[in-house]
Amino acid sequence: MSSVHRAHGDNTTEFTIANGKLSLGAPDGWKRVQPRSRIVETEFAIKPIKPDDQPGRMTCMGAGGSVEANISRWYGQFSQPDGSATKDKAALKTLRIAGCKVTLIDISGTFKDMPGGPFAGGQSIDRPDYRMMAAIVETTDKGNYFIKFYGPAATVEASSQGFKKMIEGMVTTN
């Protein structure tokens, strides 16, 4: 049985995925906001940490495509200042949490931000010194869920342990 620390008070923000089957507790200080896109089920804004001026963003959605195809797409959203392959600099690991296979990925570099989303056809904005931590949760009956936390490197670093605890603390609700 997995136990999870759930803080009490105004900063507690729990959310579920897989039609309520799995529950996660977002880190203290993360603010739940209206998703910018219809395909995003849950979104949080993370206050920037100096010297950053852009907030971090965490999105959660169920989506199609294989785990490998999504990871490859994420690699493609980053470029490296030295021209090397993003894939070679990313960290990837797989865990079992709450009965699900969970793939964790950590990518840094220049992020090609698409404010309207990858399918909106808008212009991308290059954001140097960005980082993305993500988890792909594979459920047996509800499909895959993609939890992405990205933003300026210092802001992501400041909440990196909170993100890991949130993912590792995922529990079943029934």
N, C-alpha and C positions, 0 to 999 in steps of 0.2 A: 504494500500500500504506500503510495507516494504522499508525502505531506508537503504542504505549500504554506508559506507565510503569507497571510492576507492581512495587510494593515487595515486598521479601522479609521474612519474619518473621511473628510472630504476628498482626500487624494486617492482613495481606493477606486480603482476602475477595473472591474472584472468584465470579461467579454467571452462569448462562446463562439465556437466554430463547429462545422459538421452538424448543422441543424440542432445546435444546443447540446450535442453529445460530449464535447470537450470544452473545458473551461480554463482560461488563462487570466492571470492578474498582472495588469500593466504596472510598471514601476511608478513609485511615488513621484508626483510632479508632472507626469505626462498628462496632457489634456485631451480628452476625447472631443473630436470635432466632426462636423458634417463632412462626409467623404466628398472629395473634389470630383469624383467620377462615379457613374452609376454602377460600374462593375466592382468597385471597392465596397466591401461589407462593413468594415470597421476601420476608422482612421484616428490617429493620435498626432498631435503637434508636440514637439519637444523643444523647450526653450533653448535658444543658442547659448553656448558657453564662449566667453571671450577667448580668443580674438574673433570668433565667428560672429557673423551678423545674420545669417540665414538659420531658421529653425530646422530641426530634424523632422522627419516624417516617418510614421510607421503606418503601413497599410496591410490589410488582411483581406484576402478574397479566395473563394473557390474558383478554380479555373482548369481548363483542359491542357493538353500537351503533356509530353513525358517530362519526368524530372530532368533528364539530360538535356532536352530541348530548351527548357526554361533556364537552366544553368548556363547553357551556351549563349542564350539571348542576353542574360545578365552580364556575362563576360564581355559581350559586344557593346554594352552600354558604358564600358570603361576603357580608357586608353592609358598607357603608361608614359610618363615624361621621358623615359629613356628609350622608348620605342619597343620595349620587350613585350612579350605576350602576357596579357592580364591573367590568363589561366595559370601561368607558371608562378604567379605571385599570390594567387588566392589560396585561402585555407578552406579545406572541405573535409567534413567528417559526418558519419552517420551514427545515430543513436536509436534506441528503442525507448519511447516515452509514452505512458498511458496506453500501451498496446499498439502503438503506431510506429512505423519507421519514420524517422525524422532526419532529413539531410540538412546540415548546417553549413553555411557558406559565409566567408568573410572576404570582401573585395575592397581594395583601395585604389585610388588613381584619379584621373580626370573623368568625371561623370558627364555623360550626355543626357542632360535633363530634358524631358519632354513634358512641359507643364500641362498640356492637354491629354497626356497619356500616350502610350506607344501606338495606338490605333487612330489617333485624332488627326494625323497628317500635318501637324504644325511644325514649326521650327524648333530645333533643339538648342539648348544653351550649354556650352561647355563650362563645367564647374570644377576647377582644379582642387586638389587636396580634399576629395570627398571619400567617404567610406560607406559601404553597405554591408549590413549583417542581415542574413535572411535564414528562414527555416521553411522547408517544404515538408508538410505533414501529410503522410499518405495514410488515408483511412481505408478500411476494408470495404466499407459500403457507401461512403459519402464522397468519394473522390479525393483529389488533392487540394490542400489549402496552402496558400503562399503568404507568409508573414515576412514583410520586408521593412527594415529600419535603415534609413539612409539620410545622409546630410553631411555637413562639413565635418572633417575628421575629428576635431577637438570635441564637438558636440556629441558625435557618435561614441567616441572613446569614453566620455564622461558617463554615458548610460550603458556602456557595453556589458558590464556585469549585471545590471538590471535586466537587460534584454535576455542574457543567457539564463538568468534565474527564472524569468517569465516563461521561457520555452521549456526549460528543464522541470519547472513546476506545474506543467500542464497536467490536468487530471480529468478523468471521466466523470460525468455528472450523474450517471445512474448505475 
